Amino acid sequence: MTSNAAIVWPPGLETDRAYVHAHNELIIPAPAEVCFAWLSRAALWPTWYSNCGGLKFDSVPGPDLALGTAFSWTTFGAPVHSTVRRYERPFHLAWDATAFGIRAHHAWVIVPQGDHCRVITEENQVGIVPFF
């Protein structure tokens, strides 16, 4: 498994220690700032990510994420608690995620490419659930 060098994995969640590593990327015909604004507007995730439900801000009123923002949500039907650990507009966004039997870290890297951008997302998971 390899990972984007711009991603800083927390101790214990490095790619070579993860039971699950997911990597996706996409070219989006919009500037990096626009992509980052959509990504950080967590209240709108359900409009473009069908596996997001019940998103609730625990530490701020929302609707946008910021460094340290704690939020609860469901993904794939599982309740998850997350906290934003990296917020560097418009290039990097990352949060941790804990759920029953899972500890994860999800990172986004936005690479400007003229009037487009490459959006890279990676997630590492450890715990009893991803082990099986």
Stockholm file with secondary structure:
# STOCKHOLM 1.0

chainA/1-132         MTSNAAIVWPPGLETDRAYVHAHNELIIPAPAEVCFAWLSRAALWPTWYSNCGGLKFDSVPGPDLALGTAFSWTTFGAPVHSTVRRYERPFHLAWDATAFGIRAHHAWVIVPQGDHCRVITEENQVGIVPFF
#=GR chainA/1-132 SS CCCCTTCCCCTTCCGGGCSEEEEEEEEESSCHHHHHHHHHCGGGHHHHCTTEEEEEESSSCCSSCCTTCEEEEEETTEEEEEEEEEEETTTEEEEEEEETTEEEEEEEEEEEETTEEEEEEEEEEESHHHHC
#=GC SS_cons         CCCCTTCCCCTTCCGGGCSEEEEEEEEESSCHHHHHHHHHCGGGHHHHCTTEEEEEESSSCCSSCCTTCEEEEEETTEEEEEEEEEEETTTEEEEEEEETTEEEEEEEEEEEETTEEEEEEEEEEESHHHHC
//
